[in-house]
Amino acid sequence: MGEEIHVVGRSAVFRMVLVGLLCGASACTGASGGHGGASAGAASGGVAAEVAWPLGEEGATLSEVERRRILRLAEENGWAPAGGEATEVRYDSGYGPELIWRAKGTGAVCSGSSRGSGPCIPLADIAARPNPGVGTFIGAALHEGKWSVMLLSSGETVDRVMCQGRSFPARRAYEVTVDGVLHTVYTVSIPRGLQGEYRVAVRRDGEPAEDRVTLNMDRVAGPARC
């Protein structure tokens, strides 16, 4: 079965994202359920999807040389963006920016940066996410003593993550609606020394609520109690 895709908002041609898995000597946790979408006009298991982008416009931008390199690598790997369109993803830590896009032909959500390309995640995986709920997405990067993390929320919007009296804002980066459920990608940056199960300030149906997400990329023994 084919899927219906509706692009909402302004399109950004030739702008793409990577969630770099730069762990250095540290062990990284696998992204808790990396998930993705489908490209315009692509079939992906009959899952209906709608994408709105770009959302994050403020901050550093990729150079044309970097963008060309990412696009070329994506094409070589068989996951070029549908319509040549992708969205820049930025982090408050200063890491990146990266690019995120929907793959031509498969509709998967893919990521890439000047450091390389990440995985492509099918729509079916996004649809399988707990709803409502929030979890890590695709990967994380260690940058200047901070973990730069992608989150994916389902059926709720995220304001910030909190631990031990400290609050870290979530930056909305990308969103896709799958089978009537809104899934939103956020970026958040946390200190490397403060890893654990974070409290997450969210809104569900316009009402404030709280969720939880584990941010323990180094797999710290006895992580912070948030």
N, C-alpha and C positions, 0 to 999 in steps of 0.2 A: 504494500500500500504506500502511495506517495504521501508526503506530508505538506501541510500548508505553512508557509513562512511569511511573516509580515515584518518588514523592516520599519522601525519606528524612529523618528528623529532624523538628524542630519547624518549622511553617510560620509565616512572618511576613507577615500580611496587610497590604497597602498599604505595603510597604517596597521601594524601588526603587533602582537604581544608574546612574550615568553615569560613563563614562570621559571626562572633558572634554578636548578637544583644544585646550588653551590654550597656544598657542605664542608669543604676543606677536609680536615682530618676527622671531623665529627661525623657520627652516624646520624642520618636523617630518618625520621619516621616517614613511612609512606603516607602520601596524601590520603586523608581519610575519605576515601571514596572520591577520586578524581572523576569529574563528570563533564559532559559536553553537550553540544547541540548539533543541529543539522543545517546544512547550507540551503540557500534559497533554491527552491525547486528540487532539492535532493530527497531521496527516499531514505528513511532510517527507521525501519521497523514500524512504520505507521504511526509514529509519535508526532503529534501536531506541535509545532514550536513557533514562537514569535520572539524576535530579538529587538532590543532597543539599544542603540549605540550611536556615536560615542557618548560616554557620560563624564569621564574625567578629562577635562581640558586644561587644567592648570598645572604648571610645573615644567620640568625639563622635557625636551623633545629629542627624538632620535634624528641623527643626521641622515641625509639622503643616501649616503654611502652605506650606513648601517641598515637602513630599510631595504635597500637593494640586495644586500647580502642575505638578510633574513628571507626575503621573498624568493631569491634564487635557491636557497637551501630548502625552503618549503616545497618548491616545484620539483626539485631533485628527489625529494622524499615522497612525492605523490600526495602532498596535502596542501597544495596552493590554495589561497583564500578565494572563495566564490566571488566573482566580480572584481577581484584584486583588492577587496576591501578588508580592513582590519582596524583595530582600536588600540591606542596606546594606553598602557597601564602604568601608573606611577605609585611610588611609595613615599611615605613621609620620612623614611630613613635616608632618602637620597639614592637608594638603589634603583637601577634601571635607567630609563623606562624600558618596559617590555611591550610586546604586542600580543593581542588575542584575536582570533578570527575563526570563521566557519569554513571548513574545508570543502572545496569544490568536489562534487560527485558523491561524497559520503555524508556531508553535513556535520561531521564531528567538530567539536570545539578544540582548537589547537592553540599552542603558545610558542613563542620564539623570542629571542633577543640576539644581541650582537655576540653573545657567548655560545649560541647554539639554539637548537629547537627542542622543545619539550614534547610530551605525549599528546595525542589527540584523544578526546573523550567522547564516546557516543551518547546520543540523547537518551537512550534507554537507561544509562547509568544515572543521569540526572533525574529521570522520572522515578528511579528507585530510592532516591534520597528520602529520609524521614521528613514528613511534612505535618506540622511545622518543625523546623530544625536548622541547625547551622553546623558546619564542619569545615575542615581544611580542604583545599582544592588544588589539584595538580602538583604543587610543590612549594618550597620555601628557599630563600637565599640568605646566607650570612653576609652581612655588609656592615663594616665599621662597628663591630660589637653588638649589632642588633639583628634579630631575625626578621626578615621581610616576608610576610606570609600572605597567601591568598586564602580567603574564606568564601564559602558558598552558602547562602541562606536559602531556605525553601519555605514559602508561605509566610515569611516575616521579613522585616527590614531591620538592619543592624545599625546601631548608633556608635557603640564603643565596646571595647573589652576591658575588663577590670581585674586587678589582682593586688592584694595587700594595700589597699587604699590608693593605688595608682590607676589612672584611667588613660587608655590609648584609643584615639579616634579611629574609626573605620572609614576608609575612603571608597565610595561607590565607584566601580569601574566598568561594569558590564552587566547586562541582564537578558534573560531569555525566559519566555513563558512556554512551558511544556505541559500539554494536556490540561490547560487552564490554571496551572500553578506557576506563580512567579518565582524564579530563581535568580538571585542577584549575587554577582561576584564583587567582593570587597578586598581591599588591601589593608593590612595593619602591620605596624612595626613594633616589636617588643624587645626589651633588653635581653641579651643572652643569659644573664644571671637570674632572670625571673621567669622560669618555665614551670608550667603546671596546668591544672584545670582552671581556666579563666571563666569568670562570670561574664555574660554578654548581655548588654542592655539592648532589647529589641522592641519592636512594635508589631502587634498582631491585630489585624482589623482596626488599626488606628489606636489601639490601647497599649500602654506600656506593659512590658513583661520582661522576664529574665530567662536566659538560656545558658547553656554551658558548652565550652569547647576546650579540648585538650591541646595545648601548645607546648609540646615537650620534644622539640626537634632533635635535641642532643640525647634524648632518652636518659635524662638525669635521674639518678637514683634518689628517692626521697625528694621529689620536685616541690616547688613552692606550693603552699596551701593558700588558695585564693578564696 
